[in-house]
Amino acid sequence: MTVARSDSVADRPLVFITGASSGIGQALSLRYARAGYRLALVARRSEALQAWADAQGWDGQRCRVYRADVAETDSIVEAGQRCLAEQGLPDVVIASAGVSIGMDTAQREDLDVMARTFALNNTGLAATFHPFVSAMVARGSGRLVGIASVAAIRGLPGHGAYCASKAAVVAYCESLRGELRRSGVGVVTLLPGYVDTPLTQQNRYAMPFLLSPSAFADRAFDAIQAGTGYRVIPWQMGVVAKLLRMMPNPLYDRLLTGRARKHRQGEGRSAG
């Protein structure tokens, strides 16, 4: 995909990004703005996001902010429909909104945490894409980008909901990529390793190959522009994850014995 710069803001390509109020979503917003894109930015905290966008000097032609709860299907679908009506059909849609919360299956309240995690990380991702798929196919172009995680590759103690949801992102995007083959619409699955965001800052364990949000956004932008179907960022984390995937279960289980668990709800900041 080639980025076509234009003297007219209205003629510039458009990117739709959820979870844009912080972390990876915000970093991707800045990266796409730098590349000359118009922005359609989505977050539950729309007032804070609008204030941040205003601080960047982006006017209403360059950037629109939409309030939506991605975990509520009708809410995010409506935001997508508003984008179509107000800004047109995006060239790139990035489902960046996500949540990472530790869980303990022995605790009844954590089953509700798991349901919320799946609603946001999985159904919310599909609902983010939904308003745009048919129109992109009719146009014969577009990119749909799902943000998964290296946590999709192997389960981690205390991370059952998160690991399962991100594994589902990978499988869902793979399925969608097959459905849209030869349509001109590409599906890109990105698996971040550790990125220095509110999602990771209270982790109680080592985070090798930690990236800044801007460093991740640069690499993600390149992968999306290239139409890469699947990429782990950084690549070193992909090597580690693959080696762990190949490790026999008894050895893997022994390796993780005593590893600190993810904060459960109420124990630390966990939503992004």
Secondary structure as the mmCIF struct_conf table of DSSP 4:
data_model
#
loop_
_struct_conf.conf_type_id
_struct_conf.id
_struct_conf.beg_label_comp_id
_struct_conf.beg_label_asym_id
_struct_conf.beg_label_seq_id
_struct_conf.end_label_comp_id
_struct_conf.end_label_asym_id
_struct_conf.end_label_seq_id
BEND BEND1 ASP A 7 SER A 8
HELX_RH_3T_P HELX_RH_3T_P1 VAL A 9 ASP A 11
BEND BEND2 ARG A 12 ARG A 12
STRN STRN1 LEU A 14 THR A 18
BEND BEND3 GLY A 19 GLY A 19
TURN_TY1_P TURN_TY1_P1 ALA A 20 SER A 21
BEND BEND4 SER A 22 SER A 22
HELX_RH_AL_P HELX_RH_AL_P1 GLY A 23 ARG A 34
TURN_TY1_P TURN_TY1_P2 ALA A 35 GLY A 36
STRN STRN2 ARG A 38 ALA A 43
BEND BEND5 ARG A 44 ARG A 44
HELX_RH_AL_P HELX_RH_AL_P2 SER A 46 ALA A 55
TURN_TY1_P TURN_TY1_P3 GLN A 56 GLY A 57
TURN_TY1_P TURN_TY1_P4 GLY A 60 ARG A 62
STRN STRN3 CYS A 63 ARG A 67
TURN_TY1_P TURN_TY1_P5 VAL A 70 ALA A 71
BEND BEND6 GLU A 72 GLU A 72
HELX_RH_AL_P HELX_RH_AL_P3 THR A 73 GLU A 86
TURN_TY1_P TURN_TY1_P6 GLN A 87 GLN A 87
BEND BEND7 ASP A 91 ASP A 91
STRN STRN4 VAL A 92 ALA A 95
STRN STRN5 VAL A 99 VAL A 99
STRN STRN6 GLY A 102 GLY A 102
TURN_TY1_P TURN_TY1_P7 THR A 105 ALA A 106
BEND BEND8 GLN A 107 GLN A 107
HELX_RH_AL_P HELX_RH_AL_P4 ARG A 108 PHE A 118
HELX_RH_PI_P HELX_RH_PI_P1 ALA A 119 THR A 123
HELX_RH_AL_P HELX_RH_AL_P5 GLY A 124 ARG A 139
TURN_TY1_P TURN_TY1_P8 GLY A 140 GLY A 140
STRN STRN7 GLY A 142 ILE A 147
HELX_RH_3T_P HELX_RH_3T_P2 VAL A 150 ALA A 152
TURN_TY1_P TURN_TY1_P9 ILE A 153 ILE A 153
BEND BEND9 ARG A 154 ARG A 154
TURN_TY1_P TURN_TY1_P10 PRO A 157 GLY A 158
HELX_RH_AL_P HELX_RH_AL_P6 GLY A 160 GLU A 179
TURN_TY1_P TURN_TY1_P11 LEU A 180 GLY A 184
STRN STRN8 VAL A 185 PRO A 192
STRN STRN9 VAL A 195 VAL A 195
BEND BEND10 THR A 197 THR A 197
TURN_TY1_P TURN_TY1_P12 PRO A 198 GLN A 202
BEND BEND11 ARG A 204 TYR A 205
TURN_TY1_P TURN_TY1_P13 PRO A 208 PHE A 209
STRN STRN10 LEU A 211 LEU A 211
HELX_RH_AL_P HELX_RH_AL_P7 PRO A 213 ALA A 226
TURN_TY1_P TURN_TY1_P14 GLY A 227 GLY A 227
BEND BEND12 GLY A 229 GLY A 229
STRN STRN11 TYR A 230 ILE A 233
BEND BEND13 PRO A 234 PRO A 234
HELX_RH_AL_P HELX_RH_AL_P8 TRP A 235 MET A 246
BEND BEND14 MET A 247 MET A 247
HELX_RH_AL_P HELX_RH_AL_P9 ASN A 249 LEU A 255
TURN_TY1_P TURN_TY1_P15 LEU A 256 GLY A 258
HELX_LH_PP_P HELX_LH_PP_P1 ARG A 259 HIS A 263
STRN STRN12 ARG A 264 ARG A 264
TURN_TY1_P TURN_TY1_P16 GLN A 265 GLU A 267
BEND BEND15 GLY A 268 GLY A 268
STRN STRN13 ALA A 271 ALA A 271
#
